[in-house]
Amino acid sequence: MEIGIKTDVGKIRDNNQDAYYISPKGDYSLFIIADGMGGHKAGEIASKMAIDIISNSLKSLLTDLTVEDKDIEDRIKNSIYEANDKIYKKSIEDEKFSGMGTTVTLAYVIDEKIFIGHAGDSRAYLFKNGILSQLTKDHSLVEELIRNGSISKEEAKHHPQRNIITRAVGTSKEIKADLVVEPKSKDDILLLCTDGLTNMLDDDEIRDSLLINKDIQKACEELVRLSNDKGGFDNITILAVKF
């Protein structure tokens, strides 16, 4: 397993509100990214809280190799619900954290399966046999407009409300987390990324970079460079795993 990671503040923002987690060397089975939101550095706090809470909640999965699929799914969802509860309570207890929240996209890999837990508009992709497939659905206003036929994917790229998300961890008392289970094969690449990448580059550009750069770390660095070259309007975080 090869792992690449690159996080960057971008060209516009003053601070990086993204956070990520890779399980300790030797396990390498849990990967998390989070994109925080909120003023006065509240987004940084929300994303870090989510990473800490979820990774601690799922630590037992790294050693419990006999766990059933349904239990894995339940534990992943419950870890996101726990993060949501604690971040939401902090946001209502302290005025300077009011309205803070974060996206969360995580992947737990065991045997020949990838379990994806997801809330928000960060994404998980799988690059298999030269084809890049998005595994998650964005919880965003423009994605809902695309799904109901109001706008096209091309129109969504420049929509004035493209940054509005409809689901985030910590912004409401309750949240629904998506769960996706995907088979993996040798040489597949799992890619987790925040919208600082996907708002700047389309899927074809991401795919081409993975095709050209065989070194997974160099691919992550190149994708960040390309995003910044196109404006770097947001923080950018890319976590890639080649099996």
N, C-alpha and C positions, 0 to 999 in steps of 0.2 A: 504494500500500500504506500503510495506517494501522496504527500500532502503539500499544498501550496496555500499561502495566506497573505493577503495584502489589504491593509486598511489605510485610508488617506482622507485628510480633511477636505480635499477638493480646493477649488480656486476662490470660492465666495465666502464660505462659512468661517467663523472665528474659532470654533472648537469642533471636535469630532464627537458626535453623539451616538455613533455606532459602537457596538461591542461584539466580541465573539468568544467562543470557548472551543477548545479541542481537548478531549479526554487525555489523561496522562499517557506518556510514552509506554508502550507495551500493551495498552488497551486499544487506543485509537478506534473507538467505536461510537462515540457520541460527539456530535458537532453542532454548534448553535451559533446563529447570528441574530442580532437585535439592532433595530434602528429607532433610537429614542426621539421623542418630541416633547416640547415644552420649553418655556423661557427660563432665564436665570439658571442655566445649566441643569434644569430639571430633566431634560431629555437624557443627558448623560447618566443621571442617577437612575432613571427608569430602566434604561437598557442594561446597566450594570446590575441592578437589583434582579431583573429577569434572568440574566445569565447565572448569577449566583444561586438564586432560589431553584431554578430548574436543574442546574447541574448537580446541586446537592440532593435534590429530590430523586434524581435518576442514578445516583452513584451506585445503588445496589444492583442496577442492571449490568454494570460492568463486570460483576463477579458471579451473578446468578445466570449461568448459561443454560439452565434447564427450564427457564420461564416460558410459559405458553404465549402464543401470539396475542390472544385476547388480553392477557394480563399486561403485556408490553404496551398495547394500545391504550389501555386504561391508565397505566402509570404515566404515559406521555401526556395524555389529556389532563390528568389530575395535577401534573407538575405545572402546566400552563395555567390551570385554574387557581392554583396556590399562588403563583406569581401575580396573577390578576388581582386576587383578593388583597395581597399585601401592598402592592403598588397603589391600588385604589384607596386603601385606608390611609396610606401615607399622604396621598394627594388631597384628601379631605381634612386631614388633621393639621396640615401645615399650609398656610395660604400661599407661600412662595412656590409650592409644588402643585398648586391647583391646575388640573387639566393635563398633567403629565401622563405619558403613556409610551408604549413601545411596540413595534412589530416584533414577532418572534418566528423564526423558521429554524427547525432543528431536524437532525437526521440521526437515527440510531441504527447501526449496521450490525447484523448478526447473521452468521451462516451466509445464505445466498439472498438475503432480503434487506431492504432499506425501509425503515419506518420513518415517515415524515410527519412531524407535528407543525401546525402553521396557523398564524393569525396576523393579518396585515397585508402589506404589499411588497415585503421582501419575497424572494423567490427561491425555489429549488428547481434545478434542471438536471436531466440525465443526458449525457453525451454518449451515444451508443452507435457503433458502426458508421460514424460520420454524420449522424443525425442528432440534432439537439432538440430535446422535448422538454417542455415546461411541465413539471409535476404538480405544482401548486396553482391555485387560482387567486388572483389578486382580490383582496377585499377593499375595493376602491370604487369611487363613484363612476369613473370612466369605464371600468370593467363591467359594471352593472348596465351602463348605457350600451356597451358593445353587445352584451348578452341579450338585451331586449330589442336590439336592432336599431336603436336611436342614432348611433354613430358607428363609423367604421373604425378598424384598428389604426388606419392611417390618420383619421381625424383625431383619434384619442391622443396621438403623440403631441399635438399642439393645442389640445383642449385647455381652456383657462382654468378649469377645475381638476386638472389631472393629478394634483397632489393631495386631493381630499381622499382620505381612507375611511372606510365604513366599519372597520373593526380593528381594535388595537388592545393590547394588554394593559390594563390599569385605568382605562378611561370610563368604564362603567362598572356597576356592581357585579354584573355577570357577563360572561363571554362564551361564545361557542368556538371551539378549536377544531380545525379540519385535521383529518388523519388520512394519510395516503400510504399504502404499502406497495413497494415496487421491487421486482426481482432485479438482481445485479449479476453481471458476468465479468470475467477477466477483461481488462483493458477499458471497461466503462469508466466514465468520469462523472462524479457527482459534483455539482456546482451550486453553492449557496451564495446569494448576493443580495445586497440592499439596493434600493431603487436609484441610488446614485450612479449605478452602472446601467440599469435597464432604461432609465430616462434619457441617457446619453447615447447608448448603442442599441441597435435592434438585434434580434436573435441571429440573423445571418452574420453580422459582424462578430458576435460572441463566438459562434461556431467556427468562423474562419480563423480566429485567433487560436482556438484550441487545436485546429488542424495544423496550423503552421508551427506552433510552439509545442514541441514534444515534451519539454521540461515543464512540469506543472507549475512550479514557482514562477518561472519566466512568463508563462501564460497569464498568471494573475497580475504580475507587474505590468505586462503589456496592455491588458484590459484597463487597468487603472490609468495608464498613460494616455490611452485613446480617449477615455472618458474625460480626462482633464483637458486634452487637446480640443475637445468639442465644447468646452465651457466649464466643466467641473462645478456645476451649480449646487451640488450637494456632497455630503460625505459619501465615500465609496468604500465598501467592504466586500471582498471576494474570498471565499473559502472553497478550495477545490480538492477533491479526493480521487485519485486514480487507483483503481483496484487491480 
